[in-house]
Amino acid sequence: MNRIAMFVAAAVVALMLASSMMFVVDQRQIGVVYALGEIKEVVTDPGLKFKLPPPFQNVVYLDKRIQTLDSPESRPIFTAEKKSLVIDWLVKWRIAEPRQFIRNNGVDLRNLDTRLAPVVQAAFNEEITKRDVKGVLASQRDRIMRDVQKRLDEEAKPFGIEIIDVRIKRVDFVADITDAVYRRMQSERQQVANQLRSQGQAEAEKIRADADRQREIIIAEAYRDAQKVKGEGDGKASALYADAFGRDPQFAQFYRSLEAYRATFRSKSDVMVLDPSSEFFRAMRSAGTPAAAAGAHK
């Protein structure tokens, strides 16, 4: 029994010793083997690996995936025009030299973020001060990001990292300038609106004037055509009257007298003072026939 117990105990010790000498490196990780506090080996290939048992050697893992560093705070940066801008940026990086990274930053990635953020901010400060607001906002934005990345490629080497990408997330004015910019933009848009409104009113007046002119032309042409038709009708009527009266002059004289009476005595309120023997009442003094009226006229 004692031999069996000793064998089992020896097997357990051997298993524990063997397990302490093995470690697994994930494909997303870098394994750093330390020997008595010094870096002995850097393992980048994934799989099962072997080392000496503690305390002779131990393993520390680093994340080799691409990391993101966001701007920790928004600080105003002055452009070439002395305008103050607030820029939010981000930097994509990953570990390129594990030994260099550990010597300068340790194994905590947050240490690298703390040291790299001022370097990135300084690079942006230098590039922004060379350009005006228009360039930063639009025309030279891509160039700024490329120039900052080029600077960081050199300055990040002592950190043991590789800069993958640099991006500007947001560009804005500081709070007090933003209100002034918005007011100026509102004023400019109001000017454009007033100009468009004035142009619309001028165009409306032009359309109304043209419509009035066309209306006057149409009315004048209609009046002209009406007078023409009326004149033609009057001409035909006069011709008919002349033809009819020419055949019987006595009747024509009688008819004109009746028309004169009708026009004169149209209103009951009219008062006329005339001599009954005047020529005007000749048709009334006759026997009432056209022939008698004509005879009385003679």
Secondary structure, DSSP 8 states (H G I E B T S, - for coil): -HHHHHHHHHHHHHHHHHHHTEEEE-TTEEEEEEETTEEEEEE-S-EEEE---TTTEEEEEEE-S-EEEE-SS--EEE-TTS-EEEEEEEEEEEES-HHHHHHHHTT-HHHHHHHHHHHHHHHHHHHHTTS-HHIIIIITHHHHHHHHHHHHHHHTGGGTEEEEEEEEEEEEE-HHHHHHHHHHHHHHHHHHHHHHHHHHHHHHHHHHHHHHHHHHHHHHHHHHHHHHHHHHHHHHHHHHHHHHHHH-HHHHHHHHHHHHHHHHTSSTT------TTSGGGHHHHS-SSHHHHHHHH-
